[in-house]
């Protein structure tokens, strides 16, 4: 399905309503947005989203410059839908290649590759992977090259996309819930709150001798999301109790002067409508490639930017009227995408058809994300 004739939507970066300062993508899905990914490219500003309605949709974001009233240059972005492809069950994760290919995986136990056609016409899709249970995570690794999938069947598989059989397989003792790969390292978070780290350079092997996992500092509650530092020295992990932990995988592993955990995405009792403290899941963690700062987003409907090295918040929370189910920076770090959508964490009894399923794009300013000087 092509949306080339449906047009785009534009929103400037100045004089915008306080309640909705960011670009709202047109023609988003009809059910919960489960995953969001930008093309890892400095020249392609493509963003893909997977949904519980079985679909993956893709948009092209174009930045535009214009002269303001004071003749100063202002910037805006325009979003144009490119197309859609379908799975046979809800989509749980998406990622992209630098060339613009879209990779998706979900509850049909399959992973698909989609080569979009910007000129219109049917999308070119092919199945590239399959598991015995839903695939929770997918990552494209151009250095190998391969696609990695992590599943609830307790396996991580490596696919070269030219064979129906995996090129390599890792057997884990628990379900895969979250995964991130920044070559040469792969970090896999499982349902027992452990994180397994692998080195992919010169073969696939555990990063530490013996292959023992890293036990999270926030082990009491289920892991929700994980994201690696841009320099590959460690990762941040978030859980359903509104906590984030900073871990290292190099010589600083276990060093409590740099490893720590903190609370976020919580509402104090005095700020809550029913005067009861609220604790919300951390649904997304995303690192900024240029500055090394990171963003968290959660079920409380807010996102914020943080500096892990100085242990401080850089940008106060931006709050929406529904949970933020997923979020990510683009490769350049000048855009931050986030989905305002029910995340199904409280089950079907809390779902309503009136719930929003919107994706917003925030134009990131340096003073929001650049770590402050001492």
Secondary structure, 3 states (H helix, E strand, C coil): CECHHHCEEEEECCCCCHHHCCEECCCCCCCCEEEEEECCCCCCCEEEEEECCCEEEEEEEEEEEEECCCCCEEEEEEEEEEEEEECCCCEEEEEECCCCCEEEEECCCEEEEEECCCCCCCCEEEEEEECCCCEEEEEEECCCCEEEEEECCCEEEEECCCCCCCCEEEECCCCEEEEEEECCEEEEEECCCEEEEEECCCCCEECCCCCCCEECCCCCCCEEEEEECCCCCEEEEEECCCEEEEEECCCCCCCCCCCEEEECCEECHHHCCCCCCEECCEEEEEECCCCCCEEEEECCCEEEEEECCCCEEEEEEEECCCCEEEEEECCCCCEEEEEEECCCCCCHHHCCCCCCEEEEEEECCHHHHCCCCC
